């Protein structure tokens, strides 16, 4: 999969869509494009898209000024 979410929406135009964004637990910021991780087409012609960002940056746990660390999947 890993197609950009905008391309998936264009390909599924006219079908009802349900989105779920998969993200790490805790305080993270999604970076980059949303990518399709899973696509499920239902019997009623609707589709469920599970999407996630290309990478995530963790927010600092405290006010110490530590820079967020980048996490790649």
Beta strands, then each sheet from edge to edge (+ up, - down):
strand 1: 17-21
strand 2: 28-41
strand 3: 47-58
strand 4: 70-72
sheet 1: 1+ 3+ 2-
sheet 2: 1+ 3+ 4-
end
